[in-house]
Amino acid sequence: MSSNEPWGINLSKDVMVPMRDGVRLAFDIYRPARAGGFVEGRFPTIMLHTPYDKTDRRYSEIADFFVPHGYNVVLVDLRDRYRSEASGVYYHVATPHTGRDGADICDWVAAQPWSNGRIGTVGSSYAAVAQVRTALEAPPSLRAMWPDVVPTHSYHNQCREGGALQQHMVWALFIHAQDDQQVRQDPAKVAKVWDDLRRLRQLFAAARWGRGQTALRHAPQLEDTLIDYTTRGTLDDYWDRVEHNFTRFWPQHADVPVTLSSGWYDPYVGADTEYFASLTRLKQSPMRLVVGPWSHVGMRGEASWCHEVDFGPDSVWGVRRYFDEQLAFFSRWLRDPPEAGVDAAAAPAGEAPVRLFVMGGGTGRRTPAGKLDHGGRWRDENEWPLARSVPTRLHLRADGRLTAEPPEPGEAPRRFRFDPSHPVPTLGGLYCAIGELPEGSAGVEPAWARLLSPVLRLRDLLTPGPVDQKESPAFFGAREPWPRLRDRPDVLVFETPPLADPVEVTGPTQVRLWVSSSAVDTDFTAKLIDVHPPNEDYPEGFDMLLNDSVIRCRYREGFDRERFMVPGEIVPVTITLPPTSNRFGRGHRIRLDISSSNWPRLDVNPNTGEPIGRHTRQLVADQAVWGDAAHPSHIELPVIPARA
């Protein structure tokens, strides 16, 4: 029968399958069916391996879509999670068995009489981590992959950034604790975890977390991970293990077709673009990269806007297009026999390996939904990074300008005072959402609320994406009188004059600074901003954040070693900003903000030089950014020349 027949679905639930060490994982197996039972025959399989509940709608809808098209779908609970058996080794992303289990899942599926021996993997975020970890084991039945928004190095992508702690991973540990197998059977322990998520603001303000101080004590492996994440600031052997660092093991990655999807406001866009570039260089199978103007898992969303900015209807994919694109991809590589005329070593004719959404080109006015119309368009490319990009250096000048002209001798540094007790608040950016359980929610919900997971009642404490860089009550960490960040005394602003012609920046950006400090260790942060000119809707203009990052100065010479500063000594530091693709319009300005904090997205450096995550006090630091001829601080932008 044709693969286009609308098959029914037969579900075998919680099939317990032993892995090589005897621990059994719970499989939900969805197979094509007709009235009276299963359809005879061998079908390709879509597999997803997740630490979250495999029965969740975001997973079961995969089966609802693919099985009627003639696919098996196998959804598997990670070991130590939900219906799979416990082995006491669940350490969040540091779990050592994930890759071996993934390979065992593939081997088992391939051996079943209903399987054609060809498996494609799907999943976002952690489920994408499980995909890549499986691919490093290269099981022979793995024939195609679609990892969405996947980190590839825990130190650089998820837990630390420039040496600073990314606090979304602290929040994630509590989300993983509330359904931990050691917790979820005890209502009192579950309640303690949710109590901590009600007081998330206080937890973030505490800035240090020791053993026994949070509800993670009820999930000891996750508490171990909390201590590791928060105190292991140096890139040591812990971070270099395969479960943390996939990049070291790219040569052993399965040589299979891969489609990678990400977003310009996803925290893993740098990892995903580097993953694509590495596999394109190392493997023969076709690789494909899709990047849109989305935040974490935003590709499946139905909105044309991200946070405060609208990118137009063409930016929307949504679940239906996401599945349709996956169906076309997997049908090419998983059918048995392959589709007529398919060359397994080549991409489809006319399909570009890279599809990017170039942000910009909108009106700059407010949409009916209250968002800034920034606009944008899709564009096909042949490689990443773009071969035609021109590294363009703009210098940080003493008068606050960004100029192509180098600085003069004797230009004065720009100075500010960094007080860790009053950090610059996080206003949008690239991170996973952080949600808190509203205060007062305990004991006041209606009776039916007990049927809902508390996860569904979380509200955003931080929301990723592009926002106007102005403090307001909407942002945790902001304070009255709600200044624009450019007006804070601890933010240095460098910007171009209004642009006479549009400028496209596509790719990663390097910020190279010469700095000094009164502290032996401190942070410097950088933000790239598209400054929209004022109009009737935005009388003050709109300072649209594109990306940001940080360097913790003790790691300025390498993340595998510490070298403290000598107070007052001028030293070079480099801040690598995540890749973006943005068209700065005529009349806009390119702006770079330099400061020393971005809280609570990143932990605040106490400026003392004490061991990471174990400080006992905070010090105010006097900072300087130098920009004279001998110390030419600059930003290097990947500018795409205008086509004639």
URBELRA-V257986 format. One record per helix or strand of 2 or more residues. SS is the DSSP state (H for helix, E for strand). FROM is the first residue (numbers start at 1). TO is the last residue. If there is no record, write none. Layout:
BEGIN
SS|FROM|TO ; SS|FROM|TO
END
This chain:
BEGIN
E|8|18 ; E|24|34 ; E|37|38 ; E|43|50 ; H|57|69 ; E|71|77 ; H|92|94 ; H|98|110 ; E|115|124 ; H|126|135 ; E|142|148 ; H|154|159 ; E|160|161 ; E|164|166 ; H|168|178 ; H|187|198 ; H|200|206 ; H|215|218 ; H|220|231 ; H|237|240 ; H|247|252 ; E|257|265 ; H|269|282 ; E|287|295 ; H|298|300 ; E|305|306 ; E|309|310 ; H|313|315 ; H|318|334 ; E|354|359 ; E|372|373 ; E|376|381 ; E|389|396 ; E|401|403 ; E|414|418 ; H|420|422 ; E|434|437 ; H|447|451 ; H|454|457 ; E|458|462 ; H|485|487 ; E|492|495 ; E|503|517 ; E|523|532 ; E|542|552 ; H|553|555 ; E|571|584 ; E|589|595 ; E|621|626 ; E|634|640
END
